[in-house]
Amino acid sequence: MPEEKPKEPVLEVRNVSIAFDNNRVLDDVSFTLNNGETCVLLGPAGGGKSVLLKIINGLIPPDSGSIRVFGQEVTTMKQQELFQMRRRVGMVFQESALFDSMDVEDNVAYRLNEEGVDPAEAHKRVEEALEFVELGQAIDKFPSELSGGMRRRVSIARALITKPDLILYDSPTGGLDPITSTTIVELILKQRDESHTTSLMITHRLQDAFFLATHHWDSATKSATLIPDGGVDQNTKFLVLNEGRVVFDGSTLELTHSEDPWLQNFLS
Ligand SMILES: Nc1ncnc2c1ncn2[C@@H]1O[C@H](COP(=O)(O)OP(=O)(O)OP(=O)(O)O)[C@@H](O)[C@H]1O
């Protein structure tokens, strides 16, 4: 198991606001994510969660506010600096966003090929990444030949192949049935507990969020196991957005014990 590193911010979001056509989508959003933390981003549909992820990755500039990733301000980065930053960020897009014309190997190797990594080395790393998502047998298949859950696994392998220091998951279980969703959350949990990669995960499914908070990856049995005695993972925290504003930022226990009526209703 890697050594525990001292806490330091990997992501700092300060007073971020953005509007589209007079529709304020994010309103003065601030929060910090420290190294090794997994933050589950919850909130009603249309609350600005996906827009926030795209702003963090420098895909959309905010109207105001500051985003620091690995200590560097994203909002003022030039294109080349954004590329450098994104080399350290793995993003799992909504609905997988695979390239239909490429087979699984080329989809997963995409970033490595862009960086000019030696083909033999790239192949080895693709095999490792597919092994991690338990999809080694699908290396030659095309996205159209895969189930929704398999496509999601491929997109996770693609995000992990560069061994990122920050992973942004945009609704990784969206559109999947409950059983397949759980298998995807187990992969996210395995990544969290084996590599301790700082992560931000949007989910619409409260079950996924609480599964992540209440389970650990057991490397002996290679399965997710319930933390005993009602325990929770100390590195998993929650951020809840409603109508573009942060309505909760804290630990699992703070969330489940909140007396805020809106939160209680949202969680019920
Ligand atoms: N590029 C854009 N141009 C105009 N409006 C946009 C754009 N991107 C997002 N929006 C609007 O911003 C709002 C928030 O969208 P966003 O996708 O971030 O919400 P969300 O919380 O991720 O929702 P969901 O849970 O449905 O995925 C929506 O009203 C959406 O229509």
PDBQT file of the ligand as one rigid body, heavy atoms in Angstrom, charges set to zero:
ROOT
HETATM    1  N1  LIG A 301     -22.692  24.798 -23.336  1.00  0.00    +0.000 N 
HETATM    2  C1  LIG A 301     -23.849  25.151 -22.756  1.00  0.00    +0.000 A 
HETATM    3  N2  LIG A 301     -24.611  26.150 -23.274  1.00  0.00    +0.000 NA
HETATM    4  C2  LIG A 301     -25.772  26.529 -22.679  1.00  0.00    +0.000 A 
HETATM    5  N3  LIG A 301     -26.278  25.948 -21.563  1.00  0.00    +0.000 NA
HETATM    6  C3  LIG A 301     -25.566  24.947 -21.021  1.00  0.00    +0.000 A 
HETATM    7  C4  LIG A 301     -24.325  24.486 -21.581  1.00  0.00    +0.000 A 
HETATM    8  N4  LIG A 301     -23.860  23.485 -20.815  1.00  0.00    +0.000 NA
HETATM    9  C5  LIG A 301     -24.758  23.309 -19.821  1.00  0.00    +0.000 A 
HETATM   10  N5  LIG A 301     -25.776  24.184 -19.944  1.00  0.00    +0.000 N 
HETATM   11  C6  LIG A 301     -26.914  24.301 -19.026  1.00  0.00    +0.000 C 
HETATM   12  O1  LIG A 301     -26.396  24.370 -17.719  1.00  0.00    +0.000 OA
HETATM   13  C7  LIG A 301     -27.270  23.736 -16.800  1.00  0.00    +0.000 C 
HETATM   14  C8  LIG A 301     -26.513  22.768 -15.933  1.00  0.00    +0.000 C 
HETATM   15  O2  LIG A 301     -26.082  21.683 -16.736  1.00  0.00    +0.000 OA
HETATM   16  P1  LIG A 301     -25.207  20.477 -16.191  1.00  0.00    +0.000 P 
HETATM   17  O3  LIG A 301     -25.131  19.481 -17.289  1.00  0.00    +0.000 OA
HETATM   18  O4  LIG A 301     -23.942  20.972 -15.607  1.00  0.00    +0.000 OA
HETATM   19  O5  LIG A 301     -26.101  19.942 -15.010  1.00  0.00    +0.000 OA
HETATM   20  P2  LIG A 301     -25.896  18.620 -14.180  1.00  0.00    +0.000 P 
HETATM   21  O6  LIG A 301     -25.993  18.985 -12.745  1.00  0.00    +0.000 OA
HETATM   22  O7  LIG A 301     -24.667  17.912 -14.617  1.00  0.00    +0.000 OA
HETATM   23  O8  LIG A 301     -27.168  17.846 -14.646  1.00  0.00    +0.000 OA
HETATM   24  P3  LIG A 301     -27.417  16.315 -14.907  1.00  0.00    +0.000 P 
HETATM   25  O9  LIG A 301     -27.553  15.747 -13.534  1.00  0.00    +0.000 OA
HETATM   26  O10 LIG A 301     -28.703  16.333 -15.672  1.00  0.00    +0.000 OA
HETATM   27  O11 LIG A 301     -26.261  15.778 -15.690  1.00  0.00    +0.000 OA
HETATM   28  C9  LIG A 301     -28.389  23.110 -17.630  1.00  0.00    +0.000 C 
HETATM   29  O12 LIG A 301     -29.509  23.972 -17.583  1.00  0.00    +0.000 OA
HETATM   30  C10 LIG A 301     -27.799  23.058 -19.018  1.00  0.00    +0.000 C 
HETATM   31  O13 LIG A 301     -28.812  23.152 -19.986  1.00  0.00    +0.000 OA
ENDROOT
TORSDOF 0
